[in-house]
């Protein structure tokens, strides 16, 4: 009788438990720590050197900042001065600071990051 329970217990599972897929489910997964720790930082994580014109536009003494921070400062300036050209917010009228920085009177909102690329430089 005890021998029969031992043989049948391998084939009977309690209800509500997921089916065991075999020895693969019991093995620990090996994670390559070296591959996960040593990754190239994103371009947005490294501080970039900003041009003199951009420093003058921001009115600060900072010569390095993240690209995302520089873009958010320009967007904050646009929002604070209500420089949107139309109601759909697809283009921006450049104020005096942005006109001096970008060299144009208006710019599409999507083109701001492209124009900012001329004023952000990687450290050598």
Residue pairs with C-beta under 8 A, 6 or more apart in sequence:
13 19
13 20
20 26
43 67
44 66
44 67
44 68
45 66
46 66
46 122
46 123
47 64
47 65
47 66
47 123
48 64
48 65
48 66
48 67
48 70
48 120
48 121
48 122
48 123
49 63
49 64
49 120
49 121
49 122
49 123
50 58
50 62
50 63
50 64
50 65
50 70
50 119
50 120
50 121
51 118
51 119
51 120
51 121
53 100
53 101
53 119
54 70
54 101
54 116
54 119
54 120
55 61
55 62
55 63
56 100
57 74
57 77
57 97
57 98
57 100
57 101
58 73
64 123
67 116
67 120
70 116
70 119
70 120
71 112
71 113
71 116
74 98
74 112
74 116
75 112
77 83
77 95
77 97
77 98
78 84
78 92
78 98
81 95
83 92
83 93
83 94
83 95
83 98
84 91
84 92
84 93
84 109
85 91
85 92
85 93
85 106
89 109
90 108
90 109
90 110
91 106
91 107
91 108
91 109
92 98
92 106
92 107
92 108
92 109
92 112
93 105
93 106
94 101
94 102
94 104
94 105
94 106
94 107
98 107
99 105
101 115
101 119
102 115
107 115
